[in-house]
Amino acid sequence: MSLTEIFNDSLKYPFSDMTKFCIIGIVMVVSSLGSLEIGNAIIYSVLGIVAAVASIITSGYSVSVVKKAIVKSDEIPDLDLRENIIDGLKMIVMLIVYYIIPIIITLIVAFATGFFNQYIEVATYASQYGSNFVNMVSEDLMMSLVSSAAITIIIGIILLVIFSLLFYMGICRLAKYNSLSEGADIPEAARDLKRIGIGKVIGWMILLFVIVAILTFIETFISSIPSVGILISAFLISTYNLFIAYRSVGLLYSAIE
């Protein structure tokens, strides 16, 4: 399938069964409860726990969406709490496996470029001289800090993009083989990436980013509605985003025989 066909299918897919869309939308609303401003600490803590469980469920449900897409089924999967929670927990493990490497490498780069030492030195001037610290810090130190920060950020972003692509391949492997070890197999995820075509996968990510950015722009207006805005945006936009992202990556992965 071409990227155009993949996204045409994915954009229409959530509307094929509005009942299931609404069910997942309700779970999404529950997962957003932790972001509500509640004055009572106990109620806020309880809502936070409930929201965390709901987030695990939606993460696991996304694996089911990918699974349907890989076999090119147009059916929206049912909510299965046991299966979704298990898959959601597997997703958490995979997040750690895939993103611990770029985090460690980025920290090593930060240390190697002297970013932390330079930052501490500048912060010391700031604590001593307040807002006037800029005039007290040498130009060489500021230039070194900016340079080391730029190098660290650029490398960090590149690594984030690379491992995000690998992570999505890992999710597809988890969905296809129903195995955490297969999903967390980074070398195999890299091979799958090459099988599909790195250019095509990058194109998919760019198009997905544009679509999500547009929906997020709309979401900012909905979320600004007092009291219920966050809940409405979770029900509509977050749910739609979930179906589009994971349906599209599953269809992308289906090219692998």
Backbone hydrogen bonds in HBPLUS format (Angstrom, degrees):
<---DONOR---> <-ACCEPTOR-->    atom                        ^
c    i                          cat <-CA-CA->   ^        H-A-AA   ^      H-
h    n   atom  resd res      DA  || num        DHA   H-A  angle D-A-AA Bond
n    s   type  num  typ     dist DA aas  dist angle  dist       angle   num
A0006-ILE N   A0002-SER O   2.90 MM   4  6.19 158.0  1.95 152.2 159.1     1
A0007-PHE N   A0003-LEU O   2.99 MM   4  6.18 165.6  2.01 151.7 153.9     2
A0008-ASN N   A0004-THR O   2.91 MM   4  6.01 152.4  1.99 145.9 154.3     3
A0009-ASP N   A0005-GLU O   3.02 MM   4  6.08 162.4  2.05 145.8 150.2     4
A0010-SER N   A0006-ILE O   2.94 MM   4  6.13 159.3  1.99 142.9 149.5     5
A0011-LEU N   A0007-PHE O   2.89 MM   4  5.84 156.9  1.94 145.1 149.7     6
A0013-TYR N   A0009-ASP O   2.90 MM   4  5.89 139.1  2.07 146.8 159.4     7
A0015-PHE N   A0012-LYS O   3.09 MM   3  5.83 147.9  2.19 123.8 132.1     8
A0016-SER N   A0013-TYR O   3.06 MM   3  5.58 169.2  2.07 123.9 126.2     9
A0021-PHE N   A0017-ASP O   3.09 MM   4  6.37 154.3  2.16 146.2 154.3    10
A0022-CYS N   A0018-MET O   2.91 MM   4  6.01 155.7  1.96 141.7 147.0    11
A0023-ILE N   A0019-THR O   3.04 MM   4  6.36 149.0  2.14 142.9 151.6    12
A0024-ILE N   A0020-LYS O   3.00 MM   4  6.26 168.6  2.02 153.7 155.4    13
A0025-GLY N   A0021-PHE O   2.81 MM   4  5.96 146.4  1.92 141.7 152.9    14
A0026-ILE N   A0022-CYS O   2.90 MM   4  6.16 145.3  2.02 144.3 151.4    15
A0027-VAL N   A0023-ILE O   3.21 MM   4  6.60 155.6  2.27 144.6 150.7    16
A0028-MET N   A0024-ILE O   2.88 MM   4  6.16 152.0  1.95 147.9 156.3    17
A0029-VAL N   A0025-GLY O   2.91 MM   4  6.21 147.6  2.02 142.4 151.2    18
A0030-VAL N   A0026-ILE O   2.99 MM   4  6.34 156.4  2.04 148.6 154.3    19
A0031-SER N   A0027-VAL O   2.92 MM   4  6.22 149.0  2.01 144.6 153.6    20
A0032-SER N   A0028-MET O   3.13 MM   4  6.39 121.7  2.49 137.0 151.1    21
A0032-SER N   A0029-VAL O   3.06 MM   3  5.18 144.5  2.19  99.8 110.5    22
A0033-LEU N   A0030-VAL O   3.18 MM   3  5.36 164.7  2.20 108.0 112.7    23
A0035-SER N   A0032-SER O   3.06 MM   3  5.67 161.0  2.09 117.0 122.8    24
A0036-LEU N   A0033-LEU O   3.12 MM   3  5.48 165.3  2.14 112.6 117.2    25
A0044-TYR N   A0040-ASN O   2.94 MM   4  6.08 159.5  1.99 151.0 157.7    26
A0045-SER N   A0041-ALA O   2.93 MM   4  6.10 150.4  2.02 141.8 149.1    27
A0046-VAL N   A0042-ILE O   2.96 MM   4  6.25 160.2  2.00 152.7 157.8    28
A0047-LEU N   A0043-ILE O   2.89 MM   4  6.10 167.2  1.91 154.2 157.7    29
A0048-GLY N   A0044-TYR O   2.93 MM   4  6.07 145.4  2.05 137.9 147.9    30
A0049-ILE N   A0045-SER O   3.03 MM   4  6.35 151.4  2.11 146.9 153.2    31
A0050-VAL N   A0046-VAL O   2.98 MM   4  6.28 166.6  2.00 155.5 159.0    32
A0051-ALA N   A0047-LEU O   2.81 MM   4  5.92 157.8  1.86 146.7 153.4    33
A0052-ALA N   A0048-GLY O   2.96 MM   4  6.12 148.2  2.06 139.8 148.2    34
A0053-VAL N   A0049-ILE O   3.06 MM   4  6.39 157.6  2.11 151.3 156.3    35
A0054-ALA N   A0050-VAL O   3.00 MM   4  6.25 160.0  2.04 148.9 154.7    36
A0055-SER N   A0051-ALA O   2.88 MM   4  6.09 146.3  1.99 143.6 153.0    37
A0056-ILE N   A0052-ALA O   3.06 MM   4  6.36 149.1  2.15 143.9 151.5    38
A0057-ILE N   A0053-VAL O   3.01 MM   4  6.35 153.3  2.08 146.6 154.1    39
A0058-THR N   A0054-ALA O   2.95 MM   4  6.27 161.0  1.99 150.8 154.7    40
A0059-SER N   A0055-SER O   2.96 MM   4  6.10 151.3  2.04 142.9 151.1    41
A0060-GLY N   A0056-ILE O   2.95 MM   4  6.19 158.3  2.00 147.8 153.4    42
A0061-TYR N   A0057-ILE O   2.79 MM   4  6.04 147.6  1.90 145.8 156.3    43
A0062-SER N   A0058-THR O   3.03 MM   4  6.21 143.7  2.16 139.6 147.6    44
A0063-VAL N   A0060-GLY O   3.10 MM   3  5.35 134.3  2.32 101.0 112.6    45
A0064-SER N   A0061-TYR O   2.92 MM   3  5.09 120.6  2.29  99.4 114.6    46
A0065-VAL N   A0061-TYR O   3.07 MM   4  6.52 147.9  2.17 148.3 157.6    47
A0066-VAL N   A0062-SER O   3.03 MM   4  6.33 157.3  2.08 146.6 151.9    48
A0067-LYS N   A0063-VAL O   2.90 MM   4  6.14 155.3  1.96 145.9 153.1    49
A0068-LYS N   A0064-SER O   3.09 MM   4  6.36 156.5  2.15 148.0 152.3    50
A0069-ALA N   A0065-VAL O   3.07 MM   4  6.30 154.9  2.13 145.0 152.4    51
A0070-ILE N   A0066-VAL O   2.89 MM   4  6.13 154.7  1.96 157.8 163.5    52
A0073-SER N   A0068-LYS O   2.87 MM   5  5.16 163.8  1.89 158.0 153.1    53
A0072-LYS N   A0069-ALA O   2.84 MM   3  4.61 154.0  1.91 102.2 109.3    54
A0084-ASN N   A0080-ASP O   2.71 MM   4  5.72 168.9  1.72 170.0 173.8    55
A0085-ILE N   A0081-LEU O   2.90 MM   4  5.88 157.2  1.95 145.9 151.3    56
A0086-ILE N   A0082-ARG O   3.11 MM   4  6.30 163.7  2.14 148.9 153.4    57
A0087-ASP N   A0083-GLU O   2.90 MM   4  6.12 166.6  1.92 153.4 157.4    58
A0088-GLY N   A0084-ASN O   2.79 MM   4  5.83 145.4  1.90 138.4 149.1    59
A0089-LEU N   A0085-ILE O   2.95 MM   4  6.18 151.8  2.03 147.4 153.5    60
A0090-LYS N   A0086-ILE O   3.03 MM   4  6.34 150.2  2.12 143.6 152.4    61
A0091-MET N   A0087-ASP O   2.91 MM   4  6.17 146.7  2.02 142.7 151.8    62
A0092-ILE N   A0088-GLY O   3.15 MM   4  6.50 145.6  2.27 140.6 148.8    63
A0093-VAL N   A0089-LEU O   3.16 MM   4  6.51 157.9  2.21 147.4 152.2    64
A0094-MET N   A0090-LYS O   2.92 MM   4  6.22 157.5  1.97 149.3 156.0    65
A0095-LEU N   A0091-MET O   2.86 MM   4  6.12 149.0  1.96 146.5 154.8    66
A0096-ILE N   A0092-ILE O   3.19 MM   4  6.52 155.1  2.25 146.3 151.7    67
A0097-VAL N   A0093-VAL O   2.98 MM   4  6.30 160.8  2.02 150.2 155.8    68
A0098-TYR N   A0094-MET O   2.85 MM   4  5.97 169.3  1.86 157.3 159.2    69
A0099-TYR N   A0095-LEU O   3.00 MM   4  5.88 152.2  2.08 142.3 149.7    70
A0100-ILE N   A0096-ILE O   3.02 MM   4  5.59 136.7  2.22 142.7 147.7    71
A0103-ILE N   A0099-TYR O   3.26 MM   4  6.26 153.8  2.33 139.1 146.5    72
A0104-ILE N   A0100-ILE O   2.98 MM   4  6.10 160.9  2.01 146.3 151.2    73
A0105-ILE N   A0101-ILE O   2.97 MM   4  6.20 169.3  1.98 159.6 162.5    74
A0106-THR N   A0102-PRO O   2.93 MM   4  5.93 157.3  1.98 140.8 147.4    75
A0107-LEU N   A0103-ILE O   2.97 MM   4  6.19 154.2  2.04 146.7 153.7    76
A0108-ILE N   A0104-ILE O   2.92 MM   4  6.20 153.8  1.99 148.7 156.3    77
A0109-VAL N   A0105-ILE O   2.94 MM   4  6.22 157.5  1.99 149.4 155.3    78
A0110-ALA N   A0106-THR O   2.91 MM   4  6.16 154.3  1.98 144.3 151.7    79
A0111-PHE N   A0107-LEU O   2.94 MM   4  6.23 156.2  2.00 149.0 154.6    80
A0112-ALA N   A0108-ILE O   2.82 MM   4  6.03 162.3  1.85 151.2 156.9    81
A0113-THR N   A0109-VAL O   2.89 MM   4  6.04 151.8  1.97 151.8 157.5    82
A0115-PHE N   A0110-ALA O   2.94 MM   5  5.21 136.1  2.14 162.0 164.9    83
A0114-GLY N   A0111-PHE O   3.06 MM   3  5.11 149.2  2.16 100.7 110.3    84
A0118-GLN N   A0114-GLY O   2.98 MM   4  6.12 164.2  2.01 157.4 162.4    85
A0119-TYR N   A0115-PHE O   2.81 MM   4  5.95 156.3  1.86 151.3 158.7    86
A0120-ILE N   A0116-PHE O   2.92 MM   4  6.11 162.9  1.95 150.8 154.9    87
A0121-GLU N   A0117-ASN O   3.01 MM   4  6.20 154.1  2.08 142.9 150.3    88
A0122-VAL N   A0118-GLN O   2.96 MM   4  6.22 161.0  2.00 150.7 155.1    89
A0123-ALA N   A0119-TYR O   2.80 MM   4  5.99 158.7  1.84 151.1 157.9    90
A0124-THR N   A0120-ILE O   2.91 MM   4  6.09 142.8  2.06 141.7 150.9    91
A0125-TYR N   A0121-GLU O   3.24 MM   4  6.61 153.2  2.31 142.9 148.9    92
A0126-ALA N   A0122-VAL O   2.97 MM   4  6.29 154.3  2.03 147.2 154.9    93
A0127-SER N   A0123-ALA O   2.95 MM   4  6.21 150.5  2.04 145.6 152.4    94
A0128-GLN N   A0124-THR O   3.09 MM   4  6.30 140.9  2.25 141.1 151.4    95
A0128-GLN N   A0125-TYR O   3.18 MM   3  5.14 125.4  2.49  92.9 107.0    96
A0129-TYR N   A0125-TYR O   2.82 MM   4  5.91 164.3  1.85 159.0 162.6    97
A0130-GLY N   A0126-ALA O   2.86 MM   4  4.97 130.8  2.10 132.4 137.8    98
A0132-ASN N   A0129-TYR O   3.28 MM   3  5.52 146.3  2.40 132.3 128.3    99
A0133-PHE N   A0130-GLY O   3.07 MM   3  5.69 157.7  2.12 124.0 125.1   100
A0135-ASN N   A0132-ASN O   3.14 MM   3  5.82 138.1  2.33 116.0 124.4   101
A0136-MET N   A0133-PHE O   2.91 MM   3  5.01 139.8  2.08 100.9 113.5   102
A0137-VAL N   A0133-PHE O   3.04 MM   4  6.28 138.7  2.22 156.4 166.6   103
A0142-MET N   A0138-SER O   3.13 MM   4  6.46 164.2  2.16 153.2 157.0   104
A0143-MET N   A0139-GLU O   2.91 MM   4  6.06 162.3  1.94 150.8 155.9   105
A0144-SER N   A0140-ASP O   2.90 MM   4  6.04 152.7  1.97 143.2 151.1   106
A0145-LEU N   A0141-LEU O   2.88 MM   4  6.10 154.7  1.95 147.8 154.9   107
A0146-VAL N   A0142-MET O   2.92 MM   4  6.15 165.3  1.94 151.9 155.5   108
A0147-SER N   A0143-MET O   2.89 MM   4  5.99 159.8  1.93 144.7 151.0   109
A0148-SER N   A0144-SER O   2.88 MM   4  6.00 168.1  1.90 150.2 153.6   110
A0149-ALA N   A0145-LEU O   2.89 MM   4  5.94 155.2  1.96 146.0 153.6   111
A0150-ALA N   A0146-VAL O   2.91 MM   4  6.02 156.0  1.96 145.0 151.5   112
A0151-ILE N   A0147-SER O   3.02 MM   4  6.26 165.0  2.04 152.3 155.6   113
A0152-THR N   A0148-SER O   3.00 MM   4  6.10 163.2  2.03 144.3 149.4   114
A0153-ILE N   A0149-ALA O   2.88 MM   4  6.01 163.8  1.91 151.1 155.7   115
A0154-ILE N   A0150-ALA O   2.92 MM   4  6.04 167.8  1.94 152.9 156.4   116
A0155-ILE N   A0151-ILE O   3.05 MM   4  6.16 171.2  2.06 151.4 154.2   117
A0156-GLY N   A0152-THR O   2.86 MM   4  5.92 154.0  1.93 143.9 152.5   118
A0157-ILE N   A0153-ILE O   2.85 MM   4  6.06 155.9  1.91 152.1 157.4   119
A0158-ILE N   A0154-ILE O   3.01 MM   4  6.25 165.4  2.03 151.9 155.8   120
A0159-LEU N   A0155-ILE O   2.96 MM   4  6.13 165.9  1.98 152.0 155.8   121
A0160-LEU N   A0156-GLY O   2.89 MM   4  6.02 149.8  1.98 141.6 150.8   122
A0161-VAL N   A0157-ILE O   2.94 MM   4  6.21 158.5  1.99 154.0 158.1   123
A0162-ILE N   A0158-ILE O   3.03 MM   4  6.28 169.0  2.05 152.2 155.3   124
A0163-PHE N   A0159-LEU O   2.91 MM   4  6.04 171.7  1.92 153.5 156.0   125
A0164-SER N   A0160-LEU O   2.89 MM   4  5.86 134.1  2.10 136.6 149.0   126
A0165-LEU N   A0161-VAL O   3.05 MM   4  6.30 158.2  2.10 151.1 155.4   127
A0166-LEU N   A0162-ILE O   3.08 MM   4  6.41 157.5  2.13 144.0 150.5   128
A0167-PHE N   A0163-PHE O   2.81 MM   4  5.84 145.7  1.92 132.1 141.9   129
A0168-TYR N   A0164-SER O   3.01 MM   4  6.30 155.0  2.07 148.3 153.3   130
A0169-MET N   A0165-LEU O   3.12 MM   4  6.44 151.5  2.20 143.3 151.2   131
A0170-GLY N   A0166-LEU O   2.82 MM   4  6.12 145.9  1.93 143.3 154.0   132
A0171-ILE N   A0167-PHE O   2.87 MM   4  6.26 146.1  1.99 147.1 156.1   133
A0172-CYS N   A0168-TYR O   3.09 MM   4  6.37 156.8  2.15 143.6 149.2   134
A0173-ARG N   A0169-MET O   2.94 MM   4  6.26 150.4  2.02 145.4 153.9   135
A0174-LEU N   A0170-GLY O   2.85 MM   4  6.11 153.7  1.92 147.5 155.0   136
A0175-ALA N   A0171-ILE O   2.88 MM   4  6.18 156.2  1.94 149.3 155.6   137
A0176-LYS N   A0172-CYS O   2.84 MM   4  6.01 156.2  1.89 147.0 153.9   138
A0177-TYR N   A0173-ARG O   2.91 MM   4  5.89 172.2  1.92 151.9 154.2   139
A0178-ASN N   A0174-LEU O   2.76 MM   4  5.04 127.2  2.04 130.9 142.1   140
A0183-GLY N   A0179-SER O   3.01 MM   4  6.24 157.3  2.06 144.8 151.6   141
A0184-ALA N   A0180-LEU O   2.84 MM   4  5.98 149.3  1.93 150.9 158.7   142
A0185-ASP N   A0182-GLU O   3.28 MM   3  5.19 162.8  2.31 102.2 106.2   143
A0189-ALA N   A0185-ASP O   2.96 MM   4  6.21 151.4  2.04 150.4 159.7   144
A0190-ALA N   A0186-ILE O   2.90 MM   4  6.15 150.1  1.99 152.2 160.0   145
A0191-ARG N   A0187-PRO O   3.03 MM   4  6.38 147.0  2.14 140.6 149.6   146
A0192-ASP N   A0188-GLU O   2.89 MM   4  6.19 155.2  1.96 149.3 155.7   147
A0193-LEU N   A0189-ALA O   2.98 MM   4  6.21 148.1  2.09 140.5 149.5   148
A0194-LYS N   A0190-ALA O   3.10 MM   4  6.44 149.8  2.20 143.2 150.2   149
A0195-ARG N   A0191-ARG O   2.88 MM   4  6.18 150.9  1.97 146.4 155.3   150
A0196-ILE N   A0192-ASP O   3.03 MM   4  6.28 157.9  2.08 152.1 155.8   151
A0197-GLY N   A0193-LEU O   3.02 MM   4  6.11 153.3  2.09 139.7 148.0   152
A0200-LYS N   A0197-GLY O   3.08 MM   3  5.27 116.7  2.50 100.3 115.2   153
A0201-VAL N   A0197-GLY O   2.98 MM   4  6.29 160.0  2.02 158.5 164.4   154
A0202-ILE N   A0198-ILE O   2.89 MM   4  6.10 158.1  1.94 151.0 157.1   155
A0203-GLY N   A0199-GLY O   2.91 MM   4  6.08 154.0  1.98 142.0 149.7   156
A0204-TRP N   A0200-LYS O   2.87 MM   4  6.14 150.5  1.95 143.4 151.5   157
A0205-MET N   A0201-VAL O   2.96 MM   4  6.27 156.6  2.02 146.3 152.0   158
A0206-ILE N   A0202-ILE O   2.94 MM   4  6.22 156.0  2.00 150.5 156.8   159
A0207-LEU N   A0203-GLY O   3.01 MM   4  6.22 168.3  2.02 153.2 155.9   160
A0208-LEU N   A0204-TRP O   2.88 MM   4  6.02 159.9  1.93 150.7 157.0   161
A0209-PHE N   A0205-MET O   2.85 MM   4  5.98 153.7  1.91 143.4 151.0   162
A0210-VAL N   A0206-ILE O   2.99 MM   4  6.31 153.6  2.06 148.7 155.3   163
A0211-ILE N   A0207-LEU O   3.02 MM   4  6.29 164.5  2.04 151.8 155.4   164
A0212-VAL N   A0208-LEU O   2.86 MM   4  6.04 170.1  1.87 156.3 159.3   165
A0213-ALA N   A0209-PHE O   2.84 MM   4  5.90 149.9  1.93 142.2 151.2   166
A0214-ILE N   A0210-VAL O   3.02 MM   4  6.28 154.5  2.09 147.5 153.3   167
A0215-LEU N   A0211-ILE O   3.00 MM   4  6.30 163.9  2.03 152.3 156.7   168
A0216-THR N   A0212-VAL O   2.75 MM   4  5.89 149.2  1.84 145.5 154.9   169
A0217-PHE N   A0213-ALA O   2.94 MM   4  6.14 146.7  2.06 141.1 149.6   170
A0218-ILE N   A0214-ILE O   3.11 MM   4  6.47 153.7  2.18 145.6 152.0   171
A0219-GLU N   A0215-LEU O   2.82 MM   4  6.04 148.8  1.91 140.8 150.9   172
A0220-THR N   A0216-THR O   2.99 MM   4  6.27 140.3  2.15 145.0 153.2   173
A0221-PHE N   A0218-ILE O   3.15 MM   3  5.56 129.8  2.41 105.7 117.3   174
A0222-ILE N   A0218-ILE O   3.22 MM   4  6.62 159.6  2.26 149.6 155.4   175
A0223-SER N   A0219-GLU O   2.78 MM   4  5.89 164.3  1.80 155.7 160.1   176
A0224-SER N   A0221-PHE O   3.26 MM   3  5.26 139.4  2.43  94.3 105.4   177
A0225-ILE N   A0222-ILE O   3.11 MM   3  5.73 166.3  2.13 116.9 121.3   178
A0229-GLY N   A0225-ILE O   3.00 MM   4  4.32 139.1  2.17 137.5 134.8   179
A0228-VAL N   A0226-PRO O   2.69 MM   2  5.80 143.1  1.83 110.3  98.0   180
A0232-ILE N   A0228-VAL O   2.92 MM   4  6.16 159.4  1.97 160.1 166.2   181
A0233-SER N   A0229-GLY O   2.97 MM   4  6.14 167.7  1.98 154.4 157.6   182
A0234-ALA N   A0230-ILE O   3.01 MM   4  6.12 147.2  2.12 138.3 147.3   183
A0235-PHE N   A0231-LEU O   3.00 MM   4  6.19 156.4  2.06 144.2 150.3   184
A0236-LEU N   A0232-ILE O   2.94 MM   4  6.16 162.6  1.97 155.4 159.5   185
A0237-ILE N   A0233-SER O   2.80 MM   4  5.15 120.5  2.16 124.9 141.1   186
A0238-SER N   A0233-SER O   3.07 MM   5  6.53 158.8  2.12 151.5 158.0   187
A0240-TYR N   A0236-LEU O   3.10 MM   4  6.13 155.7  2.16 139.0 146.3   188
A0241-ASN N   A0237-ILE O   2.82 MM   4  6.01 160.5  1.85 154.8 160.5   189
A0242-LEU N   A0238-SER O   3.04 MM   4  6.23 155.3  2.10 142.9 148.9   190
A0243-PHE N   A0239-THR O   3.18 MM   4  6.52 164.8  2.21 153.0 155.1   191
A0244-ILE N   A0240-TYR O   3.00 MM   4  6.21 167.4  2.02 155.7 159.4   192
A0245-ALA N   A0241-ASN O   2.91 MM   4  5.97 175.1  1.91 158.3 159.9   193
A0246-TYR N   A0242-LEU O   3.14 MM   4  6.16 172.3  2.15 153.1 155.2   194
A0247-ARG N   A0243-PHE O   2.90 MM   4  5.60 147.3  2.01 138.4 148.1   195
A0248-SER N   A0244-ILE O   2.99 MM   4  5.86 162.9  2.02 143.6 149.0   196
A0249-VAL N   A0245-ALA O   3.14 MM   4  6.32 157.3  2.20 141.9 147.9   197
A0250-GLY N   A0246-TYR O   3.17 MM   4  6.04 148.4  2.27 130.3 138.6   198
A0251-LEU N   A0247-ARG O   3.00 MM   4  6.27 156.3  2.06 150.6 156.7   199
A0252-LEU N   A0248-SER O   2.91 MM   4  6.10 151.7  1.99 143.0 151.6   200
A0253-TYR N   A0249-VAL O   2.94 MM   4  6.09 154.4  2.01 141.2 147.4   201
A0254-SER N   A0250-GLY O   3.01 MM   4  6.18 129.8  2.27 136.4 149.8   202
A0254-SER N   A0251-LEU O   3.20 MM   3  5.00 131.3  2.45  90.0 103.2   203
A0255-ALA N   A0252-LEU O   3.41 MM   3  6.10 168.3  2.42 113.0 116.3   204
A0256-ILE N   A0253-TYR O   3.02 MM   3  5.91 168.7  2.03 126.4 129.4   205
